[in-house]
Amino acid sequence: MHCLCAWTRNNGTFWAVMYSKQHNWLYKEIRALAHEIRIDSGRMNQARRTERANAAVLERLVLDLQTNEAEGRSTVPVPADHHARTMARARKPARILIVDDETHVRSMMGAALEHHGYDVQLASSGHEALNILDTDLFDLVLTDIVMQDGNGIYLLDRLHGKLPNLPVVMVSAVHDISVAIDAMRRGAYDYLLKPFECEHLVATVVRALEHRQALQESHNYQQNLEQVVRARTEMLRQAMEDLEHSYDVTLEALGDALDLKDSETEGHSKRVTAYTIALARAMGISPAEIKVIARGAFLHDIGKMAIPDEILRKPASLTSDEQEIMREHCTRGFNILHKIPFLSEAAEIVYAHQEHYDGSGYPQGIKGGEIPIGARIFAVADTLDAITSDRPYRKASSFDAARQEILRCSGTQFDPSVVEVFLKIPNELWHELRSEITGQNKRFSTFDLAQPARTRAR
């Protein structure tokens, strides 16, 4: 029969009866192995330093108390373990569950730990321990391995799966190093051989509880860090939205400036942008890409800011030289925008918005899939608005007439796949968009149309 220690009371003093050390060599081997397997983290060291700092504060308080009593303020002698008991009362005692089928062993282990200020509960089997753990919380479990109605390894497996942060110390008389290794690999924090000295038990419990405290602090730190990251991510997202909104306000100001320069096409940029967004949505373009396309559509004629007024506002037909100058607006617009980081992609649409699907357009003469999809969508929307808007030299035509013209130019000027989607959209949508923009108030923004519905409703 193995036992831990016996406690007797003699004139108020506890005397510890130490055990045989016949298996001390094996104990040392297992302890060394446990030390190699267990890796103490930096946070555990920090927790220990904090604990030592707290202990120093409490020690000073105890010394002050002893000094006061020595000066005659109290005639009651201070027991030798007064400091340890004061520290135990200063913080909530750790709760420890002891599982062992030998009554005298678990009783003496419990008495030893209670003597050091711990809150101890006893269980005679693994089944009883699991029932207790279902309804109560503990900071540490000490369990035997070989018991009459169960196996401590089975209890370890259950606890490791159910309560992974609860340290478990195996307490056993099994002097087999392979059993110790298996227990450590299954998640045991430590392995304590019977018989052992009381100081070994207490030291093991202290280390296990420090390990648990370090895990809890690490977990709390991680949770707090995740909350901080979420909060800062939300702040960043909001800041990006505000910045993007300011970008779009700036773009609308540029568009308004262009309308002042070319009054004959006033409102064209907003209408063609709205048409382009509607067509891009119908084609299944992603919201992020629609934003880029919308900016390119809205600024497609920004290069005309560099075109002389006598050419831009000339009521008669342009000469061949004047046409060449007018065609430069694509390149000039690209040069204005591509240096701005958030408009670099939109600049590609501005550069290619006069290209034709068959390669007959300008300025590069590219064709088919070489033309950005945004520019191919814009080409249809631009023609739709041009045909249905008044010009000094003609009156506006109907949306039906525009549909016929766009269908006629499918495969030459326009991408057939874009035309196919366009023809499926009823004229009522184009009428609605045009009316909304024509009757807009000053708070209306074309770029609101590029936002998903849930965002606009915010």
C-alpha angles and dihedrals in degrees: 000000000000123000137181107219141314122235121205128179117230118170092331094308125115117221120197119214107212123220135237115278096206092128097039093120092059091046090055092049092053093044090053090049092049089051091054095047096045115075116200112212127220090251090058089055089050090051090052092050090051090049091051091049090052090047090053091053092049091047090056090050090051092048090051089052091049091049091052091050091048089055090062101263089121133021095198111109117236111241118235092248094045092113094054092046092049090053091049091053092046092067133032108275116248116249116234129187116206117199118191133132093217108087098205093048097052091041093054092043088051093048092050093051094043087053087060093052102264125139104236133191124185132218127183097205144019091252092055090046092054091050090051092048090052090065105026140047127234137182097212141012124209111192138176118230104216112049132159098245101029151358125267090215090060089051089049091053092050093048094045090054096041102035107020094172094053109100116227124199117198112221112190148145091221103119096196117120092203089061090052091049091049092050092050092049090051090058106273113150095212144352120226121192125217125261100043139149122264092241090059090054094050093045091051092049091050092051093047093050092048088052091052092047090052091050091050092049090048091050092048091047091051092049092049090046091051090051091050091048091050092048093048091045089054090048090050092048091051091047090051090050091051091048092048090050090052088051091054092047088053090050091052089052089054090049092051090051089053091050090054089053095046105032093169091072097038111157092016094114093054095044095048090047091053091048091048093051092049092049093046090052091051089053092054097248113167118257092243092054091045089060090056092046091048092054091048091049093049093049097037093116097039088113089067087076085080095048115101114254093234089063098036094050099033108135094203130065117290122246120238091260091049090049090054090052091047091052089058090074091087093057093040091051091050091050091051096050109032092072090060107085099216091046099045093101093043088053089066090059091048089051094050103035093107095048118115126222092239093050097256095116132089160291096015102012093228120158145200117354091359087078112081112255090237091058091048091053092044092053091063093044092048093052091047091056094041093054095045096047130081119253129188090250098043146014124253118271127219127270088248090058090049091052091053093049093048091049090050091054095046110129094017109053097004138047107254092219091056092046090051092056092043092056090055092059113090120237089240090075093055091047091050094049093047092049092048093052095041092051095039125140121223093266093061115112124193089208090063086073089062092059121091113256095251090054095050091050091056 
